[in-house]
Amino acid sequence: MKWLTALVLASTAMTGAAAAQTLRDSALEIFKPLPSTVPAVKDNPVTPAKIDLGKALFFDPRLSASGVFSCYSCHNLTTGGDDNMETSVGHGWQKGPRNAPTALNAVLNEAQFWDGRAEDLKAQAKGPVQAGVEMANTPDNVVATLKSMPAYVTGFTTAFPDEPDPVSFDNMARAIEAFEATLITPAPFDAWLNGDDNALTPEAQAGLALFIDKGCSSCHSGVNVGGHGYYPFGLVEKPGADVLPPGDKGRFAVTETADDAYVFRAAPLRNIALTAPYFHSGKVWDLSVAVEIMAESQLGEALKPEETAQLVAFLDSLTGTLPTITLPRLPSETATTPRPTSELR
């Protein structure tokens, strides 16, 4: 038994506060609490006007060719920032190839998508809009749609006042990124990191100690408890084909480097209790089972039932509070607004 876990289990030998502080000091070397303000994003100053515009765009299904699917369709902010489906349904009711990651706290990730192919949320926002199995639209049609509605023209002009032609596909992505930067969810774990000894239950603290001692934090660290770094899925023992489909080689599709076969970006674990099913394949619906699969495949560990329960208790402490979001009233269509289509392309 490693020392942090032993410390938590033997905390009667010292005051509870002293044991918690020792664990906290170790945790603060690995994790960081969420920022108290909206994080800055590279090359895109976040302003109230951009946030308001981005919120409207995030909820607007008219960014899709069919007029059915919006960002919100796959990133439901009432159910953990994803769609709680194995893989998402998109244009023409096609199924996508991977489980939708959460949009909550996504601004804190090193890169976006399971394979890290988008360097930031600006790049990520453009992908689903153009993907044939998702929103199946084109940049030109998106811009034509937005320019057809005077309220959007005004919104873009206000959000991007120094540009001669502010309604653009790039600025659509910048506005969505600005809104998503506000989706920060402070959790009990943050309160505990900031000094509130009562914010974590004893079981959650034991789970945190196990999380560190067993090596989970080697990949899942930092402010988002993951979301950075690329690692083989099946470092010690590859999961079965039901969990790790052989046809999806992860980051290999981006780099075409043999060493990147079945390599994926470490998943951020904030709000993980809300975002079943798990893994890029979306094949596992039980968080306890997902924890045990990760222990076996990445660490070569067979967990005891009480260890699994403690680790899940810690992961539960990462469930945060969403900012209050009022649904936007979207601009009205006009006679020049492109009509929806369900044709596949």
C-alpha positions as CSV (number, residue, x, y, z in Angstrom):
1,M,0.0,0.0,0.0
2,K,1.5,3.3,-1.0
3,W,2.0,6.1,1.4
4,L,-0.9,8.5,0.6
5,T,-3.5,5.7,0.8
6,A,-1.9,4.5,4.0
7,L,-2.0,8.0,5.4
8,V,-5.7,8.4,4.7
9,L,-6.6,5.0,6.1
10,A,-4.5,5.7,9.3
11,S,-5.7,9.3,9.8
12,T,-6.7,8.5,13.4
13,A,-3.0,8.6,14.2
14,M,-3.0,12.3,13.4
15,T,-5.7,15.0,13.3
16,G,-8.1,14.8,10.4
17,A,-7.1,18.3,9.3
18,A,-3.4,17.4,9.3
19,A,-4.1,14.3,7.2
20,A,-6.3,16.3,4.8
21,Q,-3.6,19.0,4.4
22,T,-0.9,16.4,3.7
23,L,-3.1,14.9,1.0
24,R,-4.0,18.4,-0.3
25,D,-0.3,19.4,-0.6
26,S,0.4,16.3,-2.7
27,A,-2.7,16.9,-4.8
28,L,-1.8,20.5,-5.5
29,E,1.4,19.4,-7.0
30,I,-0.6,17.4,-9.6
31,F,-3.9,19.2,-10.0
32,K,-5.1,22.8,-9.9
33,P,-8.5,24.3,-9.0
34,L,-10.6,25.8,-11.7
35,P,-10.0,29.5,-12.4
36,S,-12.5,31.9,-10.8
37,T,-12.9,33.9,-14.0
38,V,-13.5,33.0,-17.7
39,P,-10.1,31.7,-19.0
40,A,-8.4,33.7,-21.7
41,V,-8.2,31.9,-25.1
42,K,-5.4,32.3,-27.7
43,D,-5.9,34.9,-30.4
44,N,-9.5,35.5,-29.4
45,P,-10.2,38.0,-26.6
46,V,-13.4,37.0,-24.9
47,T,-16.0,39.8,-24.7
48,P,-19.6,40.0,-23.6
49,A,-20.7,40.6,-27.3
50,K,-18.8,37.5,-28.5
51,I,-20.2,35.4,-25.7
52,D,-23.8,36.4,-26.5
53,L,-23.3,35.8,-30.2
54,G,-21.6,32.5,-29.6
55,K,-24.4,31.3,-27.3
56,A,-26.9,32.0,-30.1
57,L,-24.7,30.1,-32.6
58,F,-24.2,27.2,-30.2
59,F,-28.0,26.7,-30.0
60,D,-28.9,27.4,-33.6
61,P,-29.7,24.3,-35.7
62,R,-29.6,26.4,-38.9
63,L,-25.8,26.0,-38.9
64,S,-26.6,22.5,-40.1
65,A,-27.7,21.7,-43.7
66,S,-30.9,20.1,-42.4
67,G,-31.8,22.8,-39.9
68,V,-32.1,20.0,-37.3
69,F,-28.7,19.8,-35.6
70,S,-26.9,22.4,-33.5
71,C,-23.8,22.2,-31.3
72,Y,-26.2,21.7,-28.5
73,S,-27.5,18.5,-30.1
74,C,-24.3,16.6,-29.2
75,H,-23.3,18.8,-26.3
76,N,-26.4,19.1,-24.2
77,L,-25.5,21.4,-21.3
78,T,-28.2,19.9,-19.1
79,T,-26.8,16.4,-19.2
80,G,-23.1,16.8,-18.7
81,G,-22.1,18.7,-21.9
82,D,-22.5,15.6,-24.2
83,D,-25.4,13.6,-25.6
84,N,-25.2,10.5,-23.5
85,M,-25.2,8.3,-26.6
86,E,-22.7,5.7,-27.7
87,T,-22.0,7.7,-30.8
88,S,-23.9,10.8,-31.9
89,V,-26.6,10.9,-34.5
90,G,-26.2,13.5,-37.3
91,H,-27.3,14.5,-40.8
92,G,-29.7,12.0,-42.3
93,W,-29.7,10.1,-39.0
94,Q,-26.2,8.8,-39.6
95,K,-24.2,7.7,-36.6
96,G,-20.8,9.2,-36.0
97,P,-17.7,7.1,-35.4
98,R,-16.9,8.2,-31.8
99,N,-18.5,9.2,-28.5
100,A,-19.0,12.9,-28.2
101,P,-16.7,14.5,-25.6
102,T,-18.2,17.0,-23.1
103,A,-18.1,20.7,-23.9
104,L,-17.9,21.6,-20.2
105,N,-14.5,22.9,-19.3
106,A,-13.3,22.0,-22.8
107,V,-11.5,25.3,-23.1
108,L,-9.0,23.9,-20.6
109,N,-8.0,21.0,-22.8
110,E,-4.6,20.9,-24.6
111,A,-6.4,20.0,-27.9
112,Q,-9.9,19.0,-29.0
113,F,-11.4,15.7,-30.1
114,W,-10.2,12.3,-29.0
115,D,-7.3,12.3,-31.4
116,G,-6.3,16.0,-30.7
117,R,-6.8,17.0,-34.4
118,A,-8.1,20.4,-33.5
119,E,-5.7,22.7,-31.6
120,D,-8.4,24.7,-29.9
121,L,-12.2,25.3,-29.7
122,K,-12.1,27.6,-32.8
123,A,-10.8,24.8,-34.9
124,Q,-13.1,22.3,-33.2
125,A,-16.2,24.4,-33.9
126,K,-15.6,24.2,-37.6
127,G,-15.3,20.4,-37.8
128,P,-18.8,19.2,-37.0
129,V,-20.4,21.9,-39.1
130,Q,-18.7,20.5,-42.2
131,A,-18.7,16.8,-41.3
132,G,-21.0,14.9,-43.6
133,V,-22.2,12.6,-40.7
134,E,-22.8,15.6,-38.4
135,M,-24.1,18.9,-39.6
136,A,-23.1,18.4,-43.3
137,N,-22.9,22.1,-44.1
138,T,-20.4,24.2,-46.0
139,P,-18.7,27.5,-44.9
140,D,-20.3,29.4,-47.8
141,N,-23.8,28.2,-46.9
142,V,-23.3,29.0,-43.2
143,V,-22.2,32.5,-44.1
144,A,-25.1,33.0,-46.5
145,T,-27.5,31.8,-43.7
146,L,-26.0,34.2,-41.1
147,K,-26.0,37.2,-43.5
148,S,-29.6,36.6,-44.4
149,M,-30.7,37.5,-40.9
150,P,-30.2,41.2,-39.9
151,A,-30.0,40.3,-36.2
152,Y,-27.0,38.1,-36.8
153,V,-25.3,40.8,-39.0
154,T,-25.8,43.2,-36.1
155,G,-24.4,40.6,-33.6
156,F,-21.3,40.0,-35.6
157,T,-20.7,43.7,-36.2
158,T,-20.9,44.3,-32.5
159,A,-18.7,41.3,-31.6
160,F,-16.1,42.1,-34.3
161,P,-16.3,45.9,-34.6
162,D,-12.9,46.4,-36.3
163,E,-13.5,44.1,-39.3
164,P,-14.9,45.3,-42.6
165,D,-16.8,42.0,-43.2
166,P,-17.4,40.6,-39.8
167,V,-19.8,37.8,-40.8
168,S,-17.4,35.0,-41.6
169,F,-17.0,31.3,-40.9
170,D,-13.9,32.0,-38.9
171,N,-15.7,34.5,-36.7
172,M,-18.6,32.1,-36.2
173,A,-16.0,29.7,-34.7
174,R,-14.4,32.5,-32.6
175,A,-17.8,33.4,-31.2
176,I,-18.6,29.8,-30.3
177,E,-15.2,29.4,-28.6
178,A,-15.9,32.6,-26.5
179,F,-19.2,31.1,-25.3
180,E,-17.7,27.7,-24.6
181,A,-15.0,29.4,-22.5
182,T,-17.7,30.3,-20.0
183,L,-18.7,26.7,-19.5
184,I,-16.7,26.3,-16.3
185,T,-18.1,24.0,-13.6
186,P,-16.6,24.5,-10.1
187,A,-16.9,21.2,-8.1
188,P,-16.4,20.0,-4.6
189,F,-12.9,19.0,-5.5
190,D,-12.1,22.6,-6.3
191,A,-13.4,23.7,-2.9
192,W,-11.3,21.1,-1.2
193,L,-8.2,22.1,-3.1
194,N,-8.9,25.7,-2.0
195,G,-8.9,24.6,1.7
196,D,-12.4,23.4,2.6
197,D,-11.7,20.2,4.5
198,N,-15.4,19.2,4.5
199,A,-15.8,19.4,0.7
200,L,-14.7,15.8,0.1
201,T,-16.1,12.8,2.0
202,P,-13.6,10.5,3.7
203,E,-14.3,8.0,0.9
204,A,-13.6,10.5,-1.8
205,Q,-10.3,11.5,-0.1
206,A,-9.4,7.8,0.0
207,G,-10.2,7.6,-3.7
208,L,-8.0,10.6,-4.4
209,A,-5.1,9.0,-2.5
210,L,-5.6,5.8,-4.6
211,F,-5.9,7.9,-7.8
212,I,-2.4,9.4,-7.1
213,D,-0.8,6.3,-5.6
214,K,-1.8,3.9,-8.3
215,G,-0.7,6.2,-11.1
216,C,-4.0,7.4,-12.5
217,S,-2.8,10.9,-12.1
218,S,0.2,10.2,-14.4
219,C,-2.2,10.8,-17.4
220,H,-5.2,12.5,-15.7
221,S,-3.7,15.6,-14.0
222,G,-3.8,19.4,-14.2
223,V,-6.8,21.7,-13.9
224,N,-9.1,19.5,-16.1
225,V,-7.9,16.2,-14.5
226,G,-6.8,15.2,-18.0
227,G,-7.4,16.7,-21.4
228,H,-3.7,16.8,-22.2
229,G,-1.1,14.3,-23.4
230,Y,-1.5,11.3,-25.7
231,Y,-1.4,7.7,-24.5
232,P,-1.9,4.2,-25.9
233,F,-5.2,2.7,-24.8
234,G,-4.0,-0.6,-23.6
235,L,-0.6,0.3,-22.3
236,V,-0.4,-2.9,-20.3
237,E,-3.2,-5.0,-21.7
238,K,-5.4,-4.1,-24.6
239,P,-9.2,-4.1,-23.9
240,G,-11.4,-6.3,-26.1
241,A,-12.6,-5.2,-29.5
242,D,-16.0,-4.3,-27.9
243,V,-14.2,-1.5,-26.0
244,L,-11.3,-0.8,-28.4
245,P,-12.7,-1.3,-31.9
246,P,-9.8,-2.4,-34.2
247,G,-10.9,0.0,-37.0
248,D,-10.4,3.1,-35.0
249,K,-6.6,3.7,-34.5
250,G,-7.0,7.1,-32.8
251,R,-4.2,9.6,-33.3
252,F,-2.7,7.5,-36.1
253,A,-5.3,9.0,-38.4
254,V,-3.8,12.4,-37.7
255,T,-0.1,11.7,-37.7
256,E,0.1,8.5,-39.8
257,T,2.9,7.5,-37.4
258,A,2.9,3.8,-36.4
259,D,3.6,4.7,-32.8
260,D,0.3,6.6,-32.6
261,A,-1.8,3.5,-33.4
262,Y,-4.6,3.3,-30.7
263,V,-3.2,6.4,-29.0
264,F,-5.8,8.9,-27.7
265,R,-5.7,12.2,-25.8
266,A,-6.2,11.6,-22.1
267,A,-9.9,12.2,-21.3
268,P,-10.7,15.1,-19.0
269,L,-12.4,13.7,-16.0
270,R,-14.4,16.6,-14.7
271,N,-18.2,15.8,-14.7
272,I,-17.3,12.2,-15.7
273,A,-20.1,10.8,-13.5
274,L,-22.6,12.6,-15.9
275,T,-21.1,11.6,-19.2
276,A,-21.8,7.9,-19.7
277,P,-21.2,6.0,-21.9
278,Y,-17.4,6.0,-21.7
279,F,-14.3,5.8,-23.9
280,H,-14.1,6.9,-27.5
281,S,-16.2,3.9,-28.5
282,G,-19.0,4.7,-26.0
283,K,-19.3,1.0,-25.2
284,V,-19.2,1.2,-21.4
285,W,-22.1,2.6,-19.5
286,D,-21.0,2.0,-15.9
287,L,-18.4,4.3,-14.3
288,S,-17.2,1.5,-12.0
289,V,-16.6,-0.8,-14.9
290,A,-14.8,2.0,-16.8
291,V,-12.5,2.5,-13.8
292,E,-11.8,-1.2,-13.6
293,I,-11.0,-1.4,-17.3
294,M,-8.6,1.5,-17.0
295,A,-6.9,0.0,-14.0
296,E,-6.4,-3.3,-15.9
297,S,-5.5,-1.9,-19.3
298,Q,-3.3,1.0,-18.3
299,L,-1.9,0.0,-14.9
300,G,-2.1,-3.8,-14.9
301,E,-4.1,-3.5,-11.6
302,A,-7.0,-5.6,-10.5
303,L,-8.9,-3.4,-8.1
304,K,-10.6,-4.6,-5.0
305,P,-14.3,-3.7,-4.8
306,E,-13.7,-1.1,-2.1
307,E,-11.0,0.5,-4.1
308,T,-13.3,0.9,-7.1
309,A,-15.9,2.4,-4.9
310,Q,-13.4,4.9,-3.4
311,L,-12.1,5.9,-6.8
312,V,-15.7,6.5,-8.1
313,A,-16.4,8.6,-4.9
314,F,-13.4,10.8,-5.9
315,L,-14.6,11.0,-9.5
316,D,-18.1,12.0,-8.2
317,S,-16.4,15.0,-6.5
318,L,-15.5,16.3,-9.9
319,T,-19.2,16.9,-10.8
320,G,-19.5,20.7,-10.9
321,T,-22.1,23.4,-11.0
322,L,-23.0,24.8,-14.4
323,P,-23.1,28.6,-14.9
324,T,-26.7,29.8,-15.3
325,I,-27.6,29.8,-19.0
326,T,-30.7,31.5,-20.4
327,L,-31.8,30.1,-23.7
328,P,-31.2,32.7,-26.4
329,R,-33.9,34.0,-28.7
330,L,-32.6,33.2,-32.1
331,P,-32.8,35.7,-35.1
332,S,-35.7,35.2,-37.5
333,E,-35.2,33.8,-40.9
334,T,-35.9,35.9,-44.0
335,A,-36.8,35.2,-47.6
336,T,-33.1,34.9,-48.5
337,T,-32.3,32.4,-45.8
338,P,-31.1,29.1,-47.5
339,R,-33.6,26.4,-47.2
340,P,-32.8,23.2,-45.2
341,T,-32.0,20.0,-47.0
342,S,-31.8,16.4,-45.9
343,E,-29.8,15.2,-48.9
344,L,-26.7,13.2,-48.1
345,R,-23.4,14.4,-49.6
